[in-house]
Amino acid sequence: MKRICVYPKDVQLVTGRSERYGRNIIADIKNKLKKQKHQLITIDEFCNYMGLETSDVEPLIR
């Protein structure tokens, strides 16, 4: 089964940065997209924000 949500640990795996950086990126994406605190970020939203191809990111996220 393929996941559609991105968590800070996933951002850490993709970018090689800290988990804290991942939390900050997710918070920035939520602010930009005007999402509420409880709403999740999708892989597509993350890739669009970071300028990455979804096909490159999906294999890295388990």
N, C-alpha and C positions, 0 to 999 in steps of 0.2 A: 504494500500500500504506500502511495506516495504522499508525502506531507505537502501542505500548501502554505503553512505558516512559518515565519522566521522568528527565531529567538536570539537573545544576545550571544549564546554559545555558537550559534550558526554563523553570525557575523564574525565572531572571533576566528572560526575555522576558515572562512572565505578570505578575510583580510590579513590574518596573521597578527592582528592587534589584540589588545586586552579585552576581557569581558566587559569591563567598565566602558570602553570605547563602543562596544556593541550596544550597551544600554543607551548610550548617548545618541548613537545613530538611529536606533529605533524610536527614541523620543523625538528626534528631529523629523523623522519621516511622519510620525503621528501628528506633529504640529503642522507640517507642510500640508498634509492631507486633511487636516481638521478632524482627526479621529479622536474619539473619547478614550480615556485612560484604559478602559477594559477591552477595547477593540484590538484585534490582532493585525499584524502586517503580513501581507502575502509575499511569496517569493517574487512575483512579478513587480509588486510595488517596490521592494527592496532593490531589484535589478534596475528598474527605471531610475530610481534615485541615485544609485551608485554608478550608473552608466555601464552596466555589465550585461552580457547576454545570458538569458535564462538557461540556455542549454549548457553553458559553462559552469553555472552555479549549482544546478540541480544535482549533479553527481557528488558534489561536496557535502550536500545536506542529506543526512540519513533519515 
